[in-house]
Amino acid sequence: MRSLNFLYKRELPHRAKLVYLYLYDRMDKEGKAWPGLNTISRDLSMSRSTVKRAIQDLEKEQLLRKEPHYRENGSATSNRYFLMQG
């Protein structure tokens, strides 16, 4: 398991660090995770809007890359999140 010391040393809001750790805990061997916003929100006891802000914080710091994902019928489903190390 890789060290997350880089994350602890970053000047980030606590919401962003918590969401990063949550996604890290759920990522697969390819380094991606795909929980829905409602799932993240419920599991972390955060509002959906706070989770969205945390994801924006992580994207801005280039610690996360978000890819939209769609079903065969074209409707949106959970985004794919790829974590980067800072």
Order of alpha helices (4+ residues) and beta strands (2+ residues): alpha-alpha-beta-alpha-alpha-beta-beta
